[in-house]
Amino acid sequence: MDINALIRERRSIRKYQDRDVPQSVLAKILEDAMWAPSAINRQNWQILVVKGEQKEKLVDIIANVNKYYKPLLEKMFPEKIANITLQYFRNMGGAPVVLLVYVPKIPVEIRPDMSSMVRFHSEHDRVISFISAAALIQNILLLAAAQGLGTCWMTAPKYVEDQINDLMGIDDLELVSAIPIGYPDQKPPAPPRKGNKIRWIGF
């Protein structure tokens, strides 16, 4: 599949087959994904690949996101869509593996009176670490899709990051995203693209 079709046909998967993903397949995806660009070439991301008993404990923790996320979902989406998402948080769609993407934990002080330059200087290292991790994550999603695997880029687990870090023995890193990965058991339709996102200047 060419890259244009892959980008357009990738979907966020919220239901997975009861089928293991070979470690060799995961290793290849992650090895290739780490060729993503990174700011100042730091490549300062870390990936935890979680399955088995630890994954089940992780899923139990992420299920607690519901109490924080429910009001937001109910405000943004129809009740049916909100309930589907909340159910997904309870079991991660049965995904056999969950990836946790981390960057270094960098303290940041932000004040309302800061200029754009001063603010960027203050949060520089954290911002560029997150941007770099996002490039890595996009690679993971596309490479997984090319292997017939489904994924879902999740940021809601940030609500329970402290509990996740305790489970994983993490104290010096910040969670960027949790990504369930497995063989999809659904083929959701593509949500429409939102227009008016590109401005042409000087053409």
C-alpha positions as CSV (number, residue, x, y, z in Angstrom):
1,M,0.0,0.0,0.0
2,D,1.4,3.4,-0.9
3,I,1.9,6.0,1.8
4,N,-1.0,8.2,0.7
5,A,-3.5,5.3,0.9
6,L,-2.1,4.2,4.2
7,I,-2.5,7.6,5.7
8,R,-6.1,7.8,4.5
9,E,-7.2,4.3,5.4
10,R,-5.7,4.0,8.9
11,R,-8.4,4.1,11.6
12,S,-8.5,4.3,15.4
13,I,-9.4,0.8,16.4
14,R,-11.4,0.1,19.6
15,K,-12.1,-3.6,19.3
16,Y,-9.4,-6.2,18.8
17,Q,-9.3,-10.0,18.0
18,D,-8.4,-12.4,20.7
19,R,-5.1,-13.1,19.0
20,D,-1.5,-12.5,20.0
21,V,0.9,-10.2,18.2
22,P,4.3,-11.8,17.6
23,Q,7.1,-10.0,19.4
24,S,9.1,-10.0,16.2
25,V,6.4,-8.0,14.4
26,L,6.2,-5.5,17.3
27,A,10.0,-5.2,17.4
28,K,10.2,-4.4,13.6
29,I,7.5,-1.8,13.9
30,L,9.2,0.0,16.8
31,E,12.6,-0.3,15.3
32,D,11.4,1.4,12.1
33,A,9.2,3.9,14.0
34,M,12.3,5.3,15.8
35,W,13.6,6.7,12.5
36,A,11.1,9.5,13.1
37,P,12.5,13.0,13.1
38,S,13.2,14.4,16.6
39,A,14.0,18.0,17.6
40,I,17.7,18.6,17.9
41,N,18.0,14.9,17.1
42,R,17.6,14.0,20.8
43,Q,15.6,10.9,20.2
44,N,14.7,11.1,23.9
45,W,11.6,9.0,23.8
46,Q,11.1,5.7,25.6
47,I,8.6,3.0,24.8
48,L,7.2,0.4,27.2
49,V,5.7,-2.7,25.5
50,V,3.2,-4.2,28.0
51,K,1.3,-7.5,27.8
52,G,0.2,-10.3,30.0
53,E,-0.5,-9.7,33.7
54,Q,1.0,-6.3,33.8
55,K,-1.2,-5.2,30.8
56,E,-4.3,-6.4,32.7
57,K,-3.3,-4.3,35.7
58,L,-2.6,-1.3,33.4
59,V,-6.1,-1.7,31.8
60,D,-7.7,-1.7,35.2
61,I,-6.0,1.6,36.0
62,I,-6.9,3.2,32.7
63,A,-10.6,2.2,33.3
64,N,-10.6,4.8,36.1
65,V,-10.3,7.5,33.4
66,N,-14.1,7.2,32.9
67,K,-14.9,9.3,36.0
68,Y,-12.7,12.1,34.8
69,Y,-13.5,11.9,31.1
70,K,-17.2,11.2,31.1
71,P,-18.4,14.9,31.5
72,L,-16.2,16.0,28.6
73,L,-17.4,13.2,26.3
74,E,-21.0,13.8,27.2
75,K,-20.5,17.5,26.3
76,M,-18.7,16.8,23.0
77,F,-20.6,13.8,21.6
78,P,-24.0,12.2,21.3
79,E,-24.8,9.8,24.2
80,K,-24.2,6.7,22.1
81,I,-20.7,7.7,21.0
82,A,-19.8,8.8,24.5
83,N,-20.9,5.4,25.9
84,I,-18.9,3.5,23.3
85,T,-15.8,5.4,24.3
86,L,-16.4,4.9,28.0
87,Q,-16.8,1.2,27.4
88,Y,-13.5,1.2,25.5
89,F,-11.7,2.7,28.4
90,R,-13.0,-0.2,30.6
91,N,-11.2,-2.9,28.6
92,M,-9.1,-1.2,25.9
93,G,-11.1,-3.2,23.3
94,G,-9.4,-6.4,24.3
95,A,-6.0,-5.4,22.8
96,P,-3.3,-7.9,23.6
97,V,-0.6,-5.3,23.9
98,V,-0.4,-1.7,25.1
99,L,2.5,0.6,24.2
100,L,3.3,3.4,26.6
101,V,5.3,6.3,25.1
102,Y,7.3,8.5,27.5
103,V,9.6,11.5,27.3
104,P,11.9,12.9,30.1
105,K,10.0,14.6,32.9
106,I,10.8,18.3,32.6
107,P,9.4,20.8,35.1
108,V,7.9,23.9,33.5
109,E,6.7,27.2,35.0
110,I,4.1,29.2,33.0
111,R,2.7,32.6,34.0
112,P,0.0,34.6,32.2
113,D,2.3,37.6,31.9
114,M,5.0,35.8,29.9
115,S,5.7,36.9,26.3
116,S,5.6,34.2,23.7
117,M,9.4,34.1,23.6
118,V,9.8,33.8,27.4
119,R,7.1,31.1,27.6
120,F,8.7,29.1,24.8
121,H,12.1,29.4,26.5
122,S,10.6,28.1,29.7
123,E,8.8,25.1,28.2
124,H,11.2,24.6,25.3
125,D,12.6,21.1,26.3
126,R,9.1,19.8,27.1
127,V,7.5,21.1,24.0
128,I,10.1,19.7,21.6
129,S,10.1,16.4,23.4
130,F,6.3,16.1,23.0
131,I,6.5,17.1,19.3
132,S,9.2,14.5,18.7
133,A,7.2,11.8,20.5
134,A,4.2,12.7,18.3
135,A,6.2,12.0,15.2
136,L,7.3,8.7,16.6
137,I,3.7,7.8,17.4
138,Q,2.5,8.6,13.9
139,N,5.1,6.3,12.6
140,I,4.0,3.6,14.9
141,L,0.3,4.0,13.8
142,L,1.2,3.8,10.1
143,L,3.7,1.0,10.4
144,A,1.2,-1.0,12.4
145,A,-1.5,-0.5,9.9
146,A,0.9,-1.6,7.1
147,Q,1.2,-4.9,9.1
148,G,-2.5,-5.4,9.3
149,L,-2.6,-4.2,12.9
150,G,-4.9,-1.7,14.6
151,T,-4.0,1.0,17.1
152,C,-5.6,3.8,18.9
153,W,-3.7,6.9,19.9
154,M,-4.9,7.7,23.5
155,T,-4.1,10.7,25.6
156,A,-6.9,10.2,28.2
157,P,-4.6,7.9,30.3
158,K,-2.8,11.1,31.3
159,Y,-5.6,11.5,33.9
160,V,-4.2,8.4,35.7
161,E,-0.6,8.9,34.9
162,D,0.6,8.7,38.5
163,Q,-1.0,5.3,39.0
164,I,0.4,4.1,35.7
165,N,3.9,5.2,36.6
166,D,3.6,3.5,40.0
167,L,2.7,0.2,38.3
168,M,5.5,0.6,35.8
169,G,8.1,1.8,38.3
170,I,8.6,5.1,36.5
171,D,9.6,8.2,38.4
172,D,11.7,10.3,36.0
173,L,9.6,10.2,32.8
174,E,6.3,11.8,31.6
175,L,3.7,9.8,29.8
176,V,2.8,11.1,26.4
177,S,0.3,8.4,25.2
178,A,-1.0,4.9,25.6
179,I,-1.4,2.9,22.4
180,P,-3.3,-0.4,22.4
181,I,-2.2,-2.5,19.5
182,G,-3.5,-5.8,18.0
183,Y,-5.4,-7.3,15.1
184,P,-8.6,-5.3,14.5
185,D,-12.0,-6.8,15.0
186,Q,-13.8,-3.9,13.4
187,K,-13.6,-1.6,10.4
188,P,-14.9,1.7,11.4
189,P,-15.8,4.4,8.8
190,A,-13.6,7.4,8.3
191,P,-14.8,10.5,10.2
192,P,-15.1,13.5,7.8
193,R,-12.1,15.8,7.6
194,K,-12.7,19.3,8.9
195,G,-12.2,22.0,6.3
196,N,-10.7,25.5,6.3
197,K,-7.4,24.3,7.9
198,I,-5.0,25.5,5.1
199,R,-4.2,29.1,4.3
200,W,-2.2,29.8,1.1
201,I,-0.1,33.0,1.4
202,G,1.7,34.5,-1.5
203,F,0.4,32.2,-4.2
